[in-house]
Amino acid sequence: MKFVIKAFFKTLRVVIGPFMLLWEFVTRPKGLVRPPARQQQVDQACRSLVLYQFRTCPFCIKVRQEMRRLSLDIACLDAQRDQVNRDALLQGGGRLMVPCLKIADASGASEWLYESGQIIAYLRGRFANA
């Protein structure tokens, strides 16, 4: 029975996934326009951020849309298909849950932020007025 349930959800992801990605592309928000010098500062600050995500996860899509809206160039790592990224997420954050934003500071310490609402609130608070 467990195999049937897993197969059902895997098939569902395979069928619905492309439509979700198409919807993400069609509803792409326009990015925030900043002066070039300020955008360069924002890009520099984004180098300390990494988003662990699954491509077709609706909560990950929500976070990626907000990143586009705020014109943020944050590295996105696939934790679904790439075992190295998956292991890094599990080891660093302690949970295999996406989306997860890794926030590294200058000393090398990392904070792992889960939940799309919290990630979006963090990004807005840090970059919306930038």
Secondary structure, DSSP 8 states (H G I E B T S, - for coil): -HHHHHHHHHHHHHHHHHHHHHHHHHT--------HHHHHHHHHHHTTEEEEE-TT-HHHHHHHHHHHHTT---EEEETTT-HHHHHHHHHHHSS--SSEEEEE-TTS-EEEEESHHHHHHHHHHHHTT-
